[in-house]
Amino acid sequence: MFLEEFDYQLPPDLIAQRPLTSRDASRMMVLERAMGNFRDQMFCDLPQVLEPGDLLVFNNTLVFPARLLGRRQGVHSQPLGKHNPAVHEFLRGEVELLLTRQESEGVWEGLVHPGRKVRTGEVLLFGEGELEAEVIGRGHYGVRRVRLSAREGSIEDAIDRLGHVPLPPYIRRADETQDRETYQTIYAKVRGAVAAPTAGFHFTERVIERLRERRIETCEITLHVGLGTFQPVRERWVEDHKMEAERYEISEPAAAALNTALDQGRRIIAVGTTSLRTLESVGREGGGRIEPGKGETSLFVYPGFEFGVIRGLLTNFHLPKSTLLMLVCALAGRDFALRAYQHAVEERYRFYSYGDCMLIL
């Protein structure tokens, strides 16, 4: 398949720059695959749309302030003011480090921007030297391995103090204090993500309570969203793209709930593409069963993929030519999914992380 087969036109003003005042006030397009139709509803209708016995699977990863803004040691920036983090413009010597994956104590993989000049052996400084990152390895497309050290206290505390919420680049503004709360699901618990599982943004305590009243079950798994989820597809042929590995964990209670649902023929509905990829990856390894434990997945889901665990997906609207849109097309069918996206544009749905959602059943 050609990459261009997953393109669509989106007016820039439909890209949500901020969340709604109330999380559950978003719109929800419901796609019924068997009927080949879709309809416009509100997210707060979700408990009535689902059926008693359905099992919703949340990703409880917690986003940390992984975006660090600093300078290269020994390279002084021009005295023209700070860079503009909203549009990623940098002066000489200034640098951004987006931590994407912890390899071991103090050693991280990250994306450096502008990365072309940052070489192995260099030291990046953040704050007034409160946090340092020594570059110990170099990869493609700005990827670097770094060794972090904090002048005082723990590295984690320094990151929390100096870091910025890693808002995606299509949000054309600097991060704000409230993003530390709003760019996070209400059930986030396990620290480790550098991008949020945004399908979960819409849930509130009142919606979850109504799900319980309808006897709709929920369980939580963990996938730490990293480079693999938002890495762009650079190959002309979709099949040539390789996903970066991301870490997951499934507890024994979650595995038991999932296997019981599978045994009883009840629907398992993933909340977000990260939950879906985790479940399908573990299901493949376990011969259709969900085994508890930790691991990594680099599963790439695109049209032609055979689903063995999930039967539905709640997800936001995704970028053109992205692996996330390809996953949606794999589940709903490419033509059907792109028709739904065109309808979303015409009806002026809000797109991407802080936008509206669709439910594929």
Secondary structure as UniProt FT lines:
FT   HELIX           3..6
FT   HELIX           12..14
FT   HELIX           23..25
FT   STRAND          27..32
FT   TURN            33..36
FT   STRAND          37..42
FT   HELIX           43..45
FT   HELIX           46..49
FT   TURN            52..53
FT   STRAND          55..59
FT   STRAND          61..63
FT   STRAND          67..72
FT   TURN            73..74
FT   TURN            85..88
FT   TURN            92..93
FT   STRAND          94..104
FT   TURN            105..106
FT   STRAND          107..113
FT   TURN            116..117
FT   TURN            120..121
FT   STRAND          123..126
FT   TURN            127..130
FT   STRAND          131..138
FT   TURN            141..142
FT   STRAND          143..150
FT   HELIX           155..162
FT   TURN            169..170
FT   TURN            177..178
FT   HELIX           179..182
FT   TURN            186..187
FT   STRAND          190..193
FT   HELIX           198..202
FT   HELIX           205..213
FT   TURN            214..215
FT   STRAND          217..223
FT   HELIX           227..230
FT   HELIX           238..240
FT   STRAND          246..250
FT   HELIX           252..264
FT   STRAND          268..271
FT   HELIX           273..285
FT   TURN            286..288
FT   STRAND          293..297
FT   TURN            303..304
FT   STRAND          312..316
FT   TURN            320..321
FT   HELIX           323..332
FT   HELIX           334..346
FT   TURN            347..348
FT   TURN            353..354
FT   STRAND          357..360
//
